């Protein structure tokens, strides 16, 4: 009997759109800081999630480039597109991948 439940990391929609644009050639390139933050977040998620329930689930346009990026980064984790998953599989996301803008905190805390 195979795994019937995944506890995947999924993307915050804005970040996923940004990565698709950058990595799939539709827009502005993702900066190295965003890529490294994403790598660190996925690596931490993989370390704390039971191996047979860990995966990153994303859109079909991002899946091949994300899988390649993680493989080249030395992170061994399954990457699936939503459409590749069987309907009987239960998804219970345990992580929402969202790389904050580098100056977002400074913008929120600076006085006017």
ZAFI-59162 format. One record per atom (N, C-alpha, C): x, y, z; residue number from 0; atom name. Coordinates in nm, 2 decimals. Atoms other than C-alpha are relative to their C-alpha. Example, Ala and Ser with C-alpha at 12.3 -4.5 7.8 and 13.67 -1.06 7.14 Angstrom:
{{0.09,-0.12,0.00},0,'N'}
{{1.23,-0.45,0.78},0,'CA'}
{{0.09,0.12,0.00},0,'C'}
{{-0.09,-0.11,0.00},1,'N'}
{{1.37,-0.11,0.71},1,'CA'}
{{-0.08,0.11,0.08},1,'C'}
END
This chain:
{{0.09,-0.12,0.00},0,'N'}
{{0.00,0.00,0.00},0,'CA'}
{{0.09,0.12,0.00},0,'C'}
{{-0.08,-0.12,0.01},1,'N'}
{{0.15,0.33,-0.11},1,'CA'}
{{-0.05,0.11,0.09},1,'C'}
{{0.04,-0.12,-0.08},2,'N'}
{{0.14,0.67,0.06},2,'CA'}
{{-0.13,0.06,-0.06},2,'C'}
{{0.13,-0.05,0.04},3,'N'}
{{-0.22,0.80,0.05},3,'CA'}
{{-0.01,0.15,0.05},3,'C'}
{{0.00,-0.13,-0.05},4,'N'}
{{-0.13,1.13,0.22},4,'CA'}
{{0.14,0.06,-0.02},4,'C'}
{{-0.12,-0.08,0.01},5,'N'}
{{0.13,1.40,0.14},5,'CA'}
{{-0.01,0.12,0.09},5,'C'}
{{-0.01,-0.13,-0.08},6,'N'}
{{0.23,1.69,0.37},6,'CA'}
{{0.09,0.09,-0.07},6,'C'}
{{-0.10,-0.07,0.09},7,'N'}
{{0.38,1.90,0.09},7,'CA'}
{{0.02,0.14,0.04},7,'C'}
{{-0.03,-0.14,0.00},8,'N'}
{{0.54,2.23,0.07},8,'CA'}
{{-0.07,0.05,-0.13},8,'C'}
{{0.06,-0.06,0.12},9,'N'}
{{0.33,2.45,-0.16},9,'CA'}
{{0.05,0.15,-0.01},9,'C'}
{{-0.05,-0.14,0.02},10,'N'}
{{0.40,2.80,-0.30},10,'CA'}
{{-0.11,0.10,0.03},10,'C'}
{{0.08,-0.12,-0.01},11,'N'}
{{0.25,3.13,-0.21},11,'CA'}
{{-0.02,0.04,-0.15},11,'C'}
{{0.02,-0.02,0.14},12,'N'}
{{0.09,3.22,-0.55},12,'CA'}
{{0.09,0.11,-0.06},12,'C'}
{{-0.08,-0.11,0.06},13,'N'}
{{0.28,3.55,-0.60},13,'CA'}
{{0.15,-0.05,-0.02},13,'C'}
{{-0.14,0.06,0.01},14,'N'}
{{0.62,3.37,-0.54},14,'CA'}
{{0.01,-0.09,-0.12},14,'C'}
{{0.00,0.10,0.11},15,'N'}
{{0.53,3.09,-0.78},15,'CA'}
{{-0.01,0.07,-0.13},15,'C'}
{{0.01,-0.08,0.12},16,'N'}
{{0.43,3.35,-1.05},16,'CA'}
{{0.14,0.06,-0.03},16,'C'}
{{-0.13,-0.07,0.01},17,'N'}
{{0.76,3.53,-0.99},17,'CA'}
{{0.11,-0.10,-0.05},17,'C'}
{{-0.09,0.10,0.04},18,'N'}
{{0.96,3.21,-1.03},18,'CA'}
{{-0.02,-0.06,-0.14},18,'C'}
{{0.03,0.04,0.13},19,'N'}
{{0.78,3.09,-1.33},19,'CA'}
{{0.05,0.10,-0.11},19,'C'}
{{-0.05,-0.11,0.09},20,'N'}
{{0.85,3.43,-1.50},20,'CA'}
{{0.15,0.00,-0.01},20,'C'}
{{-0.14,-0.01,0.00},21,'N'}
{{1.21,3.42,-1.40},21,'CA'}
{{0.07,-0.13,-0.06},21,'C'}
{{-0.07,0.13,0.04},22,'N'}
{{1.30,3.05,-1.45},22,'CA'}
{{-0.05,-0.06,-0.13},22,'C'}
{{0.05,0.05,0.13},23,'N'}
{{1.08,2.98,-1.75},23,'CA'}
{{0.00,0.10,-0.11},23,'C'}
{{-0.03,-0.10,0.10},24,'N'}
{{1.18,3.29,-1.94},24,'CA'}
{{-0.11,0.10,-0.04},24,'C'}
{{0.10,-0.09,0.03},25,'N'}
{{0.87,3.50,-1.92},25,'CA'}
{{0.01,0.14,0.06},25,'C'}
{{-0.01,-0.13,-0.06},26,'N'}
{{0.99,3.79,-1.71},26,'CA'}
{{0.14,0.03,0.06},26,'C'}
{{-0.12,-0.04,-0.07},27,'N'}
{{1.24,3.94,-1.47},27,'CA'}
{{0.07,-0.12,0.07},27,'C'}
{{-0.07,0.11,-0.06},28,'N'}
{{1.51,3.71,-1.35},28,'CA'}
{{-0.01,0.00,0.16},28,'C'}
{{0.00,0.00,-0.14},29,'N'}
{{1.49,3.59,-0.99},29,'CA'}
{{0.14,0.02,0.05},29,'C'}
{{-0.14,-0.03,-0.05},30,'N'}
{{1.78,3.72,-0.78},30,'CA'}
{{0.05,-0.12,0.08},30,'C'}
{{-0.07,0.10,-0.07},31,'N'}
{{2.03,3.50,-0.62},31,'CA'}
{{-0.05,-0.02,0.15},31,'C'}
{{0.05,0.00,-0.14},32,'N'}
{{1.90,3.60,-0.27},32,'CA'}
{{-0.13,-0.08,0.01},32,'C'}
{{0.13,0.07,0.00},33,'N'}
{{1.55,3.47,-0.36},33,'CA'}
{{0.02,-0.15,-0.02},33,'C'}
{{-0.03,0.14,0.02},34,'N'}
{{1.69,3.14,-0.49},34,'CA'}
{{0.06,-0.07,0.12},34,'C'}
{{-0.07,0.06,-0.11},35,'N'}
{{1.91,3.08,-0.19},35,'CA'}
{{-0.10,-0.01,0.12},35,'C'}
{{0.10,0.00,-0.10},36,'N'}
{{1.62,3.17,0.05},36,'CA'}
{{-0.10,-0.12,-0.02},36,'C'}
{{0.09,0.11,0.03},37,'N'}
{{1.39,2.93,-0.13},37,'CA'}
{{0.07,-0.14,0.02},37,'C'}
{{-0.08,0.12,-0.03},38,'N'}
{{1.66,2.66,-0.12},38,'CA'}
{{0.00,-0.04,0.15},38,'C'}
{{-0.01,0.02,-0.15},39,'N'}
{{1.71,2.70,0.26},39,'CA'}
{{-0.14,-0.04,0.05},39,'C'}
{{0.13,0.03,-0.05},40,'N'}
{{1.33,2.70,0.32},40,'CA'}
{{-0.04,-0.15,-0.03},40,'C'}
{{0.04,0.14,0.04},41,'N'}
{{1.28,2.37,0.12},41,'CA'}
{{0.09,-0.10,0.07},41,'C'}
{{-0.09,0.10,-0.07},42,'N'}
{{1.59,2.21,0.28},42,'CA'}
{{-0.05,-0.02,0.15},42,'C'}
{{0.05,0.01,-0.13},43,'N'}
{{1.45,2.29,0.63},43,'CA'}
{{-0.13,-0.08,0.01},43,'C'}
{{0.12,0.08,0.00},44,'N'}
{{1.11,2.16,0.54},44,'CA'}
{{0.03,-0.15,-0.02},44,'C'}
{{-0.03,0.14,0.03},45,'N'}
{{1.26,1.84,0.40},45,'CA'}
{{0.06,-0.07,0.12},45,'C'}
{{-0.06,0.05,-0.12},46,'N'}
{{1.46,1.79,0.72},46,'CA'}
{{-0.10,-0.04,0.11},46,'C'}
{{0.09,0.03,-0.11},47,'N'}
{{1.16,1.80,0.95},47,'CA'}
{{-0.12,-0.07,-0.04},47,'C'}
{{0.12,0.07,0.04},48,'N'}
{{0.90,1.62,0.74},48,'CA'}
{{0.04,-0.15,-0.03},48,'C'}
{{-0.01,0.15,0.02},49,'N'}
{{0.86,1.24,0.73},49,'CA'}
{{0.03,-0.02,-0.15},49,'C'}
{{-0.04,0.01,0.14},50,'N'}
{{1.03,1.13,0.41},50,'CA'}
{{-0.11,-0.05,-0.10},50,'C'}
{{0.10,0.05,0.09},51,'N'}
{{0.74,0.94,0.26},51,'CA'}
{{-0.12,0.09,-0.01},51,'C'}
{{0.11,-0.10,0.01},52,'N'}
{{0.51,1.24,0.31},52,'CA'}
{{0.05,0.13,-0.05},52,'C'}
{{-0.06,-0.13,0.04},53,'N'}
{{0.75,1.51,0.20},53,'CA'}
{{0.00,0.01,-0.16},53,'C'}
{{0.00,-0.03,0.15},54,'N'}
{{0.72,1.67,-0.15},54,'CA'}
{{-0.02,0.15,-0.01},54,'C'}
{{0.04,-0.14,0.03},55,'N'}
{{0.70,2.01,-0.31},55,'CA'}
{{-0.10,-0.02,-0.12},55,'C'}
{{0.11,0.00,0.11},56,'N'}
{{0.38,2.06,-0.52},56,'CA'}
{{-0.01,0.14,-0.05},56,'C'}
{{0.00,-0.13,0.07},57,'N'}
{{0.37,2.33,-0.78},57,'CA'}
{{-0.08,-0.01,-0.13},57,'C'}
{{0.06,0.00,0.13},58,'N'}
{{0.23,2.42,-1.12},58,'CA'}
{{0.09,-0.08,-0.09},58,'C'}
{{-0.07,0.08,0.10},59,'N'}
{{0.33,2.21,-1.42},59,'CA'}
{{0.11,0.08,-0.07},59,'C'}
{{-0.10,-0.08,0.07},60,'N'}
{{0.52,2.50,-1.57},60,'CA'}
{{0.13,0.02,0.09},60,'C'}
{{-0.12,-0.02,-0.09},61,'N'}
{{0.75,2.54,-1.26},61,'CA'}
{{0.06,-0.14,0.03},61,'C'}
{{-0.05,0.12,-0.05},62,'N'}
{{0.79,2.17,-1.18},62,'CA'}
{{0.14,-0.05,-0.06},62,'C'}
{{-0.13,0.05,0.05},63,'N'}
{{1.08,2.07,-1.42},63,'CA'}
{{0.12,0.09,0.04},63,'C'}
{{-0.11,-0.09,-0.04},64,'N'}
{{1.29,2.38,-1.35},64,'CA'}
{{0.03,0.00,0.15},64,'C'}
{{-0.02,0.00,-0.15},65,'N'}
{{1.23,2.36,-0.97},65,'CA'}
{{0.07,-0.14,0.03},65,'C'}
{{-0.07,0.13,-0.03},66,'N'}
{{1.32,1.98,-0.97},66,'CA'}
{{0.14,0.01,-0.04},66,'C'}
{{-0.14,-0.01,0.04},67,'N'}
{{1.64,2.06,-1.16},67,'CA'}
{{0.08,0.09,0.10},67,'C'}
{{-0.07,-0.09,-0.09},68,'N'}
{{1.73,2.35,-0.93},68,'CA'}
{{0.02,-0.07,0.14},68,'C'}
{{-0.01,0.06,-0.13},69,'N'}
{{1.67,2.14,-0.61},69,'CA'}
{{0.11,-0.12,-0.02},69,'C'}
{{-0.10,0.11,0.02},70,'N'}
{{1.87,1.84,-0.76},70,'CA'}
{{0.14,0.06,-0.01},70,'C'}
{{-0.13,-0.06,0.01},71,'N'}
{{2.16,2.07,-0.85},71,'CA'}
{{0.04,0.06,0.14},71,'C'}
{{-0.03,-0.06,-0.13},72,'N'}
{{2.14,2.22,-0.50},72,'CA'}
{{0.02,-0.11,0.11},72,'C'}
{{-0.03,0.11,-0.09},73,'N'}
{{2.18,1.87,-0.34},73,'CA'}
{{-0.12,-0.03,0.09},73,'C'}
{{0.12,0.03,-0.08},74,'N'}
{{1.82,1.86,-0.20},74,'CA'}
{{-0.07,-0.12,-0.07},74,'C'}
{{0.07,0.11,0.05},75,'N'}
{{1.67,1.52,-0.26},75,'CA'}
{{-0.15,0.00,0.05},75,'C'}
{{0.14,0.00,-0.04},76,'N'}
{{1.29,1.57,-0.25},76,'CA'}
{{-0.08,-0.01,-0.13},76,'C'}
{{0.09,0.01,0.11},77,'N'}
{{1.01,1.48,-0.48},77,'CA'}
{{-0.07,0.13,-0.03},77,'C'}
{{0.07,-0.12,0.05},78,'N'}
{{0.86,1.76,-0.69},78,'CA'}
{{-0.11,-0.04,-0.10},78,'C'}
{{0.11,0.04,0.08},79,'N'}
{{0.52,1.72,-0.84},79,'CA'}
{{-0.08,0.12,-0.04},79,'C'}
{{0.10,-0.09,0.04},80,'N'}
{{0.28,1.92,-1.04},80,'CA'}
{{-0.14,-0.05,0.05},80,'C'}
{{0.13,0.04,-0.05},81,'N'}
{{-0.08,1.93,-0.91},81,'CA'}
{{-0.06,-0.11,-0.09},81,'C'}
{{0.06,0.09,0.09},82,'N'}
{{-0.20,1.75,-1.22},82,'CA'}
{{0.06,-0.14,-0.01},82,'C'}
{{-0.06,0.13,0.00},83,'N'}
{{0.04,1.46,-1.17},83,'CA'}
{{-0.04,-0.09,0.12},83,'C'}
{{0.04,0.07,-0.13},84,'N'}
{{-0.11,1.36,-0.83},84,'CA'}
{{-0.13,-0.08,-0.02},84,'C'}
{{0.13,0.07,0.02},85,'N'}
{{-0.38,1.09,-0.82},85,'CA'}
{{-0.11,0.06,0.09},85,'C'}
{{0.11,-0.07,-0.07},86,'N'}
{{-0.72,1.21,-0.70},86,'CA'}
{{-0.02,-0.06,0.14},86,'C'}
{{0.02,0.06,-0.13},87,'N'}
{{-0.72,0.96,-0.41},87,'CA'}
{{0.10,0.05,0.10},87,'C'}
{{-0.11,-0.04,-0.09},88,'N'}
{{-0.41,1.12,-0.26},88,'CA'}
{{-0.05,0.12,0.08},88,'C'}
{{0.03,-0.11,-0.09},89,'N'}
{{-0.48,1.35,0.04},89,'CA'}
{{0.12,0.10,0.01},89,'C'}
{{-0.10,-0.10,-0.02},90,'N'}
{{-0.28,1.67,0.04},90,'CA'}
{{-0.03,0.08,0.13},90,'C'}
{{0.01,-0.08,-0.12},91,'N'}
{{-0.23,1.83,0.38},91,'CA'}
{{0.13,0.09,0.01},91,'C'}
{{-0.12,-0.08,0.00},92,'N'}
{{0.02,2.12,0.32},92,'CA'}
{{0.05,0.03,0.14},92,'C'}
{{-0.06,-0.03,-0.13},93,'N'}
{{0.26,2.17,0.60},93,'CA'}
{{0.09,0.12,-0.01},93,'C'}
{{-0.09,-0.12,0.01},94,'N'}
{{0.46,2.46,0.46},94,'CA'}
{{-0.05,0.08,-0.12},94,'C'}
{{0.03,-0.08,0.11},95,'N'}
{{0.38,2.75,0.24},95,'CA'}
{{0.12,0.08,-0.03},95,'C'}
{{-0.13,-0.06,0.04},96,'N'}
{{0.69,2.87,0.05},96,'CA'}
{{-0.03,0.14,-0.04},96,'C'}
{{0.02,-0.14,0.03},97,'N'}
{{0.70,3.25,0.06},97,'CA'}
{{0.13,0.07,0.05},97,'C'}
{{-0.12,-0.07,-0.02},98,'N'}
{{1.03,3.43,0.03},98,'CA'}
{{-0.03,0.15,0.01},98,'C'}
{{0.03,-0.15,-0.02},99,'N'}
{{0.99,3.78,0.18},99,'CA'}
{{0.10,0.09,-0.07},99,'C'}
{{-0.09,-0.10,0.06},100,'N'}
{{1.12,4.08,0.01},100,'CA'}
{{0.11,0.04,0.10},100,'C'}
{{-0.11,-0.03,-0.10},101,'N'}
{{1.46,4.17,0.16},101,'CA'}
{{-0.02,0.12,0.09},101,'C'}
{{0.01,-0.12,-0.08},102,'N'}
{{1.36,4.51,0.27},102,'CA'}
{{-0.15,0.02,0.06},102,'C'}
{{0.14,-0.01,-0.05},103,'N'}
{{1.00,4.43,0.37},103,'CA'}
{{-0.01,0.04,0.14},103,'C'}
{{0.01,-0.03,-0.14},104,'N'}
{{1.06,4.44,0.74},104,'CA'}
{{0.05,0.14,0.02},104,'C'}
{{-0.05,-0.14,-0.01},105,'N'}
{{1.26,4.76,0.71},105,'CA'}
{{-0.11,0.10,-0.04},105,'C'}
{{0.11,-0.09,0.04},106,'N'}
{{0.97,4.92,0.52},106,'CA'}
{{-0.11,0.01,0.10},106,'C'}
{{0.11,0.01,-0.09},107,'N'}
{{0.72,4.81,0.78},107,'CA'}
{{0.04,0.07,0.13},107,'C'}
{{-0.04,-0.05,-0.13},108,'N'}
{{0.93,4.94,1.08},108,'CA'}
{{0.05,0.14,-0.01},108,'C'}
{{-0.05,-0.14,0.01},109,'N'}
{{1.06,5.27,0.94},109,'CA'}
{{-0.10,0.10,0.03},109,'C'}
{{0.10,-0.10,-0.03},110,'N'}
{{0.89,5.57,1.08},110,'CA'}
{{0.00,0.11,-0.11},110,'C'}
{{0.02,-0.10,0.10},111,'N'}
{{0.75,5.83,0.85},111,'CA'}
{{0.02,0.14,0.05},111,'C'}
END
